[in-house]
Amino acid sequence: MRLTVLTKPVTRRVKKMVVTITPEGVTMRGYKRRKRTLRVSWAQVASLAPANQPVIRLAENVDGKRQLQAMGAAEKGPTG
């Protein structure tokens, strides 16, 4: 299994919000509004997960842990 790499931003309307997913993080704004209201990095998203549950299923594998470390969302271990 390989991680998906975004080549361009993914933008979707969810009810009254417009959500844009980029390699840097997630941006949300109100529908029919120009100004971006909230920008969240992937490290901030990953920090919301409880300590006793993995952030993502792939994080249990070496590649997933390496990606989380690159985002600044996981502590570097003895190999990193």
C-alpha positions, 0 to 999 in steps of 0.5 A: 500500500502506498500513500496518495500524493495530491497533484492538485488541491481537492475542493468539495462543498459540504453543506454550507462549507467549502473544504479544500484539501492540499498537501499542506493541510485543510482550508475551510470557508463558508459557501459563497464567501471569498475569504478563507476562514480557517486553515489547518495543517496536517500536523494539527489534524493529526494532533487531535487523535487520542494517544491510545489510537493510531492517527491513520491505519497506515501510521502503523507501518514504517512508511506511514510513520515516516510521513507523519514525522515529515509532517511534524505530527509524530515524534522521531524515533531512534531511526529518525 
